[in-house]
Amino acid sequence: MREVILLKREEYYEEKTDIRPSYRYKETGEIAYFHKFVTIPETIYAESGVYAVLEKENGECGLYELSEFKFKHKAKEGTIT
């Protein structure tokens, strides 16, 4: 399994007069392990899209949006994740 670093979204304002926030993602320092990508159709509970199944170090698994993590190491060329 590939290691990933979990990210946390923070909102900020470019200018003091901005009405809408901008977003940046910061590393949380928490490591998780990538299992696979899944696609989910739109439901009452979630929007449709591609999600990743990640397992935290405590064994807890969950679905994460693609913006909520980054791979710790790049995949080697020609390999399948």
DSSP file (Angstrom, degrees, kcal/mol; ACC not computed):
  #  RESIDUE AA STRUCTURE BP1 BP2  ACC     N-H-->O    O-->H-N    N-H-->O    O-->H-N    TCO  KAPPA ALPHA  PHI   PSI    X-CA   Y-CA   Z-CA
    1    1 A M              0   0    0      0, 0.0     2,-0.3     0, 0.0    34,-0.1   0.000 360.0 360.0 360.0 145.3    0.0    0.0    0.0
    2    2 A R  E     -A   34   0A   0     32,-0.6    32,-3.0    79,-0.2     2,-0.3  -0.681 360.0-123.0 -89.2 140.1    1.2    3.5   -0.7
    3    3 A E  E     -A   33   0A   0     -2,-0.3    69,-2.4    30,-0.2    70,-0.5  -0.580  29.0-171.3 -79.6 142.2    1.5    6.0    2.0
    4    4 A V  E     -AB  32  71A   0     28,-2.6    28,-2.2    67,-0.3     2,-0.5  -0.924  19.6-131.9-128.8 157.2   -0.4    9.3    1.8
    5    5 A I  E     -AB  31  70A   0     65,-3.1    65,-1.8    -2,-0.3    26,-0.2  -0.946  26.0-128.3-109.2 126.7   -0.3   12.5    3.8
    6    6 A L  E     - B   0  69A   0     24,-2.4    22,-2.5    -2,-0.5    23,-0.5  -0.491  23.3-152.4 -76.4 144.3   -3.7   13.8    5.0
    7    7 A L  E     -A   27   0A   0     61,-2.8     2,-0.4    20,-0.2    20,-0.2  -0.848   5.1-147.9-117.6 151.8   -4.5   17.5    4.2
    8    8 A K  E     -A   26   0A   0     18,-2.7    18,-2.4    -2,-0.3     2,-0.4  -0.977  18.2-130.4-121.0 132.0   -6.7   20.0    5.9
    9    9 A R  E     -A   25   0A   0     -2,-0.4     2,-0.4    16,-0.2    16,-0.2  -0.665  24.8-173.9 -83.8 130.6   -8.5   22.7    4.0
   10   10 A E  E     -A   24   0A   0     14,-3.1    14,-2.4    -2,-0.4     2,-0.3  -0.971  14.0-142.0-121.6 139.4   -8.1   26.3    5.4
   11   11 A E  E     +A   23   0A   0     -2,-0.4     2,-0.3    12,-0.2    12,-0.2  -0.775  26.1 165.6 -99.8 148.4  -10.0   29.3    4.1
   12   12 A Y  E     -A   22   0A   0     10,-2.6    10,-3.7    -2,-0.3     2,-0.5  -0.954  32.5-117.8-151.1 166.3   -8.4   32.7    3.9
   13   13 A Y        -     0   0    0     -2,-0.3     3,-0.0     8,-0.2    -2,-0.0  -0.947   7.8-151.3-115.6 128.7   -9.0   36.0    2.2
   14   14 A E  S    S+     0   0    0     -2,-0.5     2,-0.3     1,-0.1    -1,-0.1   0.923  87.7  16.7 -60.9 -46.3   -6.7   37.5   -0.4
   15   15 A E  S >  S-     0   0    0     -3,-0.1     3,-1.5     1,-0.1    -1,-0.1  -0.885  81.3-116.0-125.5 156.3   -7.6   41.0    0.5
   16   16 A K  T 3  S+     0   0    0     -2,-0.3    -1,-0.1     1,-0.3    -2,-0.0   0.763 116.6  52.9 -63.0 -23.8   -9.4   42.4    3.6
   17   17 A T  T 3  S+     0   0    0     -4,-0.0    -1,-0.3     2,-0.0     2,-0.1   0.442  80.4 121.9 -93.5  -0.2  -12.3   43.5    1.3
   18   18 A D    <   -     0   0    0     -3,-1.5    -5,-0.0     1,-0.1     0, 0.0  -0.368  44.3-165.1 -64.7 139.7  -12.8   40.0   -0.3
   19   19 A I  S    S+     0   0    0      1,-0.1    -1,-0.1    -2,-0.1    -3,-0.0   0.844  73.9  53.1 -90.6 -42.1  -16.3   38.6    0.1
   20   20 A R  S    S-     0   0    0      1,-0.0     2,-0.1     0, 0.0    -1,-0.1  -0.778  84.8-126.6 -98.9 138.8  -15.5   35.0   -0.9
   21   21 A P        -     0   0    0      0, 0.0     2,-0.2     0, 0.0    -8,-0.2  -0.429  11.9-139.5 -79.3 156.1  -12.7   33.1    0.7
   22   22 A S  E     -A   12   0A   0    -10,-3.7   -10,-2.6    -2,-0.1     2,-0.4  -0.671  21.4-133.8-100.1 166.2   -9.9   31.3   -1.1
   23   23 A Y  E     +A   11   0A   0     -2,-0.2     2,-0.3   -12,-0.2   -12,-0.2  -0.949  21.1 179.9-127.6 145.8   -8.7   27.9    0.1
   24   24 A R  E     -A   10   0A   0    -14,-2.4   -14,-3.1    -2,-0.4     2,-0.5  -0.964  21.7-132.9-136.5 156.3   -5.3   26.3    0.7
   25   25 A Y  E     -A    9   0A   0     -2,-0.3     2,-0.4   -16,-0.2   -16,-0.2  -0.936  19.2-169.3-116.1 130.1   -4.5   22.9    1.9
   26   26 A K  E     -A    8   0A   0    -18,-2.4   -18,-2.7    -2,-0.5     2,-0.1  -0.903  29.0-106.7-118.5 145.8   -1.9   22.2    4.7
   27   27 A E  E     -A    7   0A   0     -2,-0.4   -20,-0.2   -20,-0.2    42,-0.0  -0.450  18.5-158.3 -68.1 138.7   -0.4   18.9    5.8
   28   28 A T  E     -     0   0A   0    -22,-2.5    -1,-0.1     2,-0.2   -21,-0.1   0.613  35.0-122.6 -90.3 -14.5   -1.8   17.5    9.0
   29   29 A G  E    S+     0   0A   0    -23,-0.5     2,-0.4     1,-0.3   -22,-0.1   0.373  72.0 128.8  85.4  -5.1    1.2   15.3    9.6
   30   30 A E  E     -     0   0A   0    -24,-0.3   -24,-2.4    26,-0.0     2,-0.3  -0.720  48.5-148.2 -88.6 131.6   -1.1   12.3    9.8
   31   31 A I  E     +A    5   0A   0     -2,-0.4    26,-0.9   -26,-0.2     2,-0.3  -0.768  20.1 172.0 -99.4 142.5   -0.1    9.4    7.6
   32   32 A A  E     -AC   4  56A   0    -28,-2.2   -28,-2.6    -2,-0.3     2,-0.4  -0.840  28.5-115.6-136.9 176.3   -2.7    7.0    6.0
   33   33 A Y  E     -AC   3  55A   0     22,-2.4    22,-2.5    -2,-0.3     2,-0.3  -0.974  21.7-129.3-125.3 130.3   -2.5    4.2    3.5
   34   34 A F  E     +AC   2  54A   0    -32,-3.0   -32,-0.6    -2,-0.4    20,-0.2  -0.569  28.1 169.5 -78.9 132.4   -4.1    4.2    0.1
   35   35 A H  E     -     0   0A   0     18,-2.7     2,-0.3     1,-0.4    -1,-0.2   0.794  57.0 -45.9-104.1 -57.6   -6.3    1.2   -0.9
   36   36 A K  E     - C   0  53A   0     17,-0.8    17,-3.1     2,-0.0    -1,-0.4  -0.986  47.8-100.1-168.0 166.6   -8.1    2.1   -4.1
   37   37 A F  E     - C   0  52A   0     -2,-0.3     2,-0.3    15,-0.2    15,-0.2  -0.783  36.7-172.3 -94.6 144.5  -10.1    4.7   -5.9
   38   38 A V  E     - C   0  51A   0     13,-2.9    13,-3.1    -2,-0.3     2,-0.4  -0.979  16.8-138.9-134.6 149.9  -13.9    4.4   -6.1
   39   39 A T  E     - C   0  50A   0     -2,-0.3    11,-0.2    11,-0.2     9,-0.1  -0.902  18.0-164.6-107.4 140.0  -16.6    6.2   -8.0
   40   40 A I  E     - C   0  49A   0      9,-2.6     9,-1.9    -2,-0.4     3,-0.1  -0.985  14.4-133.4-127.0 128.3  -19.8    7.1   -6.3
   41   41 A P        -     0   0    0      0, 0.0     5,-0.1     0, 0.0     2,-0.1  -0.373  46.1 -80.3 -72.2 160.2  -23.0    8.2   -8.0
   42   42 A E        +     0   0    0     -2,-0.1     2,-0.2     3,-0.1     5,-0.2  -0.395  61.6 167.0 -63.8 133.4  -24.9   11.2   -6.5
   43   43 A T        -     0   0    0      3,-2.7     5,-0.1    -2,-0.1    -3,-0.0  -0.775  52.7 -94.8-134.6 179.6  -27.0   10.3   -3.5
   44   44 A I  S    S+     0   0    0     -2,-0.2     3,-0.1     1,-0.2    -2,-0.0   0.850 124.6  43.5 -64.2 -33.5  -28.8   12.1   -0.7
   45   45 A Y  S    S+     0   0    0      1,-0.1     2,-0.3     2,-0.0    -1,-0.2   0.751 121.9  16.2 -87.8 -26.2  -25.7   11.7    1.5
   46   46 A A  S    S-     0   0    0     -5,-0.1    -3,-2.7     3,-0.0     2,-0.2  -0.976  71.9-108.5-148.8 157.3  -22.9   12.5   -0.9
   47   47 A E        -     0   0    0     -2,-0.3    -7,-0.1    -5,-0.2     2,-0.1  -0.517  46.1 -99.9 -80.7 154.7  -22.0   14.2   -4.2
   48   48 A S  S    S+     0   0    0     -2,-0.2     2,-0.3    -5,-0.1    -1,-0.1  -0.366  70.6  95.0 -69.9 156.1  -21.0   12.0   -7.1
   49   49 A G  E    S-C   40   0A   0     -9,-1.9    -9,-2.6    -3,-0.1     2,-0.5  -0.940  73.1 -54.8 154.3-174.2  -17.3   11.8   -7.9
   50   50 A V  E     +C   39   0A   0     -2,-0.3    16,-0.5   -11,-0.2     2,-0.3  -0.862  50.8 177.2-101.2 131.1  -14.1    9.9   -7.4
   51   51 A Y  E     -CD  38  65A   0    -13,-3.1   -13,-2.9    -2,-0.5     2,-0.4  -0.853  23.0-127.5-127.6 162.5  -13.0    9.2   -3.9
   52   52 A A  E     -CD  37  64A   0     12,-2.5    12,-2.3    -2,-0.3     2,-0.7  -0.919  13.6-134.8-112.5 140.5  -10.1    7.3   -2.3
   53   53 A V  E     -CD  36  63A   0    -17,-3.1   -18,-2.7    -2,-0.4   -17,-0.8  -0.857  34.8-179.4 -91.1 116.2  -10.4    4.5    0.3
   54   54 A L  E     -CD  34  62A   0      8,-2.4     8,-2.0    -2,-0.7     2,-0.5  -0.902  21.0-149.4-120.2 147.1   -7.7    5.3    2.9
   55   55 A E  E     -CD  33  61A   0    -22,-2.5   -22,-2.4    -2,-0.4     6,-0.2  -0.970  16.1-143.7-116.2 121.8   -6.8    3.5    6.1
   56   56 A K  E >   -C   32   0A   0      4,-3.1     3,-2.2    -2,-0.5   -24,-0.2  -0.305  32.1-101.1 -76.4 166.6   -5.5    5.6    9.0
   57   57 A E  T 3  S+     0   0    0    -26,-0.9    -1,-0.1     1,-0.3   -25,-0.1   0.762 122.2  60.9 -61.0 -25.3   -2.7    4.2   11.3
   58   58 A N  T 3  S-     0   0    0      2,-0.1    -1,-0.3     1,-0.0     3,-0.1   0.410 122.0-105.4 -83.1   4.1   -5.4    3.4   13.9
   59   59 A G  S <  S+     0   0    0     -3,-2.2     2,-0.3     1,-0.3    -2,-0.1   0.320  75.4 139.5  92.3  -7.9   -7.0    1.0   11.4
   60   60 A E        -     0   0    0     -5,-0.1    -4,-3.1     1,-0.0     2,-0.3  -0.546  36.4-158.0 -72.9 129.5  -10.0    3.3   10.7
   61   61 A C  E     +D   55   0A   0     -2,-0.3     2,-0.3    -6,-0.2    -6,-0.2  -0.795  20.2 154.6-107.0 151.9  -11.0    3.3    6.9
   62   62 A G  E     -D   54   0A   0     -8,-2.0    -8,-2.4    -2,-0.3     2,-0.4  -0.986  43.5 -95.3-164.3 169.5  -12.9    6.0    5.2
   63   63 A L  E     -D   53   0A   0     -2,-0.3     2,-0.4   -10,-0.2   -10,-0.2  -0.815  39.8-171.1 -94.4 132.9  -13.6    7.7    1.9
   64   64 A Y  E     -D   52   0A   0    -12,-2.3   -12,-2.5    -2,-0.4     5,-0.1  -0.970  23.1-119.4-127.5 139.9  -11.6   10.9    1.2
   65   65 A E  E >   -D   51   0A   0     -2,-0.4     3,-1.9   -14,-0.2     4,-0.2  -0.364  35.2-109.1 -69.0 157.7  -12.0   13.5   -1.5
   66   66 A L  G >  S+     0   0    0    -16,-0.5     3,-0.7     1,-0.3    -1,-0.1   0.750 118.4  57.4 -63.3 -23.8   -9.0   13.8   -3.8
   67   67 A S  G 3  S+     0   0    0      1,-0.2    -1,-0.3     3,-0.0    -2,-0.0   0.506  92.7  71.4 -83.7  -3.4   -8.2   17.2   -2.3
   68   68 A E  G <  S+     0   0    0     -3,-1.9   -61,-2.8   -62,-0.1     2,-0.3   0.402 105.0  21.2 -95.3   3.0   -7.9   15.8    1.2
   69   69 A F  E <   -B    6   0A   0     -3,-0.7     2,-0.3   -63,-0.3   -63,-0.2  -0.983  57.0-153.7-157.3 164.9   -4.6   13.9    0.7
   70   70 A K  E     -B    5   0A   0    -65,-1.8   -65,-3.1    -2,-0.3     2,-0.2  -0.988  34.8-102.2-141.2 149.9   -1.5   13.7   -1.3
   71   71 A F  E     -B    4   0A   0     -2,-0.3   -67,-0.3   -67,-0.2     3,-0.1  -0.486  21.8-142.7 -70.9 138.5    0.8   10.7   -2.0
   72   72 A K  S    S+     0   0    0    -69,-2.4     2,-0.4    -2,-0.2    -1,-0.1   0.874  86.5  24.6 -69.7 -38.0    3.9   10.7    0.0
   73   73 A H  S    S-     0   0    0    -70,-0.5    -1,-0.2    -3,-0.0     2,-0.1  -0.966  89.2-109.6-128.4 143.7    6.0    9.4   -2.9
   74   74 A K        -     0   0    0     -2,-0.4     2,-0.1     1,-0.1     3,-0.0  -0.396  40.9-105.1 -67.2 148.2    5.5    9.6   -6.6
   75   75 A A        -     0   0    0      1,-0.1     2,-0.2    -2,-0.1    -1,-0.1  -0.475  37.6-107.1 -71.9 145.4    4.5    6.3   -8.3
   76   76 A K    >   -     0   0    0     -2,-0.1     3,-1.8     1,-0.1    -1,-0.1  -0.507  44.9 -94.1 -72.5 142.5    7.3    4.7  -10.4
   77   77 A E  T 3  S+     0   0    0      1,-0.3    -1,-0.1    -2,-0.2     3,-0.1  -0.310 109.6  20.6 -60.0 134.6    6.7    5.0  -14.1
   78   78 A G  T 3  S+     0   0    0      1,-0.3     2,-0.3    -3,-0.1    -1,-0.3   0.475  96.5 119.3  87.2   3.1    4.9    2.0  -15.6
   79   79 A T    <   -     0   0    0     -3,-1.8     2,-0.5     2,-0.0    -1,-0.3  -0.711  58.1-134.1-100.9 155.3    3.4    0.7  -12.3
   80   80 A I              0   0    0     -2,-0.3    -4,-0.1    -3,-0.1    -3,-0.0  -0.909 360.0 360.0-107.0 132.4   -0.2    0.4  -11.5
   81   81 A T              0   0    0     -2,-0.5   -79,-0.2    -6,-0.0    -1,-0.1   0.477 360.0 360.0 -76.0 360.0   -1.5    1.7   -8.1
